[in-house]
């Protein structure tokens, strides 16, 4: 979903309330942060593996590694 403010379009025309707008904006910012982290830290900026099956494996392994690192940081000590 593309959620951006086009020129001349008011926030009230896009959504019914500012609360919904803030929720959607923050959700998109969180998704973008996750994608950025995957690209910078886990090498998803460029896949050098050939073929669709290898590409899927490459992405899957990067996402699993990211999630494991995230869970390790959230674990209470």
C-alpha positions as CSV (number, residue, x, y, z in Angstrom):
1,X,0.0,0.0,0.0
2,X,1.4,3.4,-1.0
3,X,0.6,5.9,1.7
4,X,1.9,9.3,1.0
5,X,0.6,12.8,0.8
6,X,0.2,13.9,-2.8
7,X,0.3,17.6,-3.6
8,X,-3.0,19.3,-3.1
9,X,-4.5,16.4,-1.2
10,X,-5.4,17.1,2.4
11,X,-5.0,14.5,5.2
12,X,-8.7,14.6,5.9
13,X,-9.3,13.6,2.2
14,X,-7.1,10.5,2.6
15,X,-8.4,9.2,5.9
16,X,-11.3,9.8,8.3
17,X,-9.2,10.9,11.3
18,X,-5.7,12.1,12.2
19,X,-5.5,9.1,14.6
20,X,-5.8,6.7,11.7
21,X,-3.3,8.7,9.7
22,X,-0.7,8.6,12.5
23,X,-1.3,4.8,13.0
24,X,-0.8,4.1,9.3
25,X,2.2,6.4,9.0
26,X,3.9,4.8,12.0
27,X,3.1,1.3,10.7
28,X,4.7,2.2,7.3
29,X,7.8,3.7,9.0
30,X,8.2,0.5,11.0
31,X,8.0,-1.7,7.9
32,X,10.5,0.6,6.1
33,X,12.9,0.3,9.1
34,X,12.7,-3.5,9.0
35,X,13.4,-3.6,5.2
36,X,16.3,-1.1,5.7
37,X,17.9,-3.3,8.4
38,X,17.5,-6.4,6.2
39,X,19.2,-4.7,3.4
40,X,22.1,-3.1,5.4
41,X,22.8,-5.8,7.9
42,X,21.7,-9.1,6.4
43,X,22.8,-8.6,2.8
44,X,19.5,-8.2,1.0
45,X,20.6,-5.3,-1.0
46,X,21.9,-7.7,-3.7
47,X,21.3,-11.4,-4.1
48,X,24.1,-13.2,-5.9
49,X,22.5,-16.7,-5.8
50,X,21.1,-17.8,-9.2
51,X,17.5,-19.1,-9.7
52,X,14.2,-18.5,-8.0
53,X,14.6,-21.4,-5.5
54,X,18.0,-20.1,-4.5
55,X,16.6,-16.5,-4.2
56,X,13.8,-17.7,-1.9
57,X,16.3,-19.6,0.2
58,X,18.5,-16.5,0.4
59,X,15.6,-14.2,1.5
60,X,14.2,-16.8,3.9
61,X,17.6,-17.3,5.7
62,X,18.1,-13.5,6.0
63,X,14.6,-13.0,7.5
64,X,15.1,-15.9,10.0
65,X,18.5,-14.5,11.1
66,X,16.9,-11.1,11.5
67,X,14.0,-12.5,13.6
68,X,16.4,-14.5,15.8
69,X,18.5,-11.4,16.5
70,X,15.4,-9.5,17.3
71,X,14.1,-12.1,19.7
72,X,17.5,-12.3,21.4
73,X,17.3,-8.6,22.0
74,X,13.8,-8.8,23.4
75,X,14.6,-11.7,25.8
76,X,14.5,-10.6,29.4
77,X,17.7,-11.0,31.3
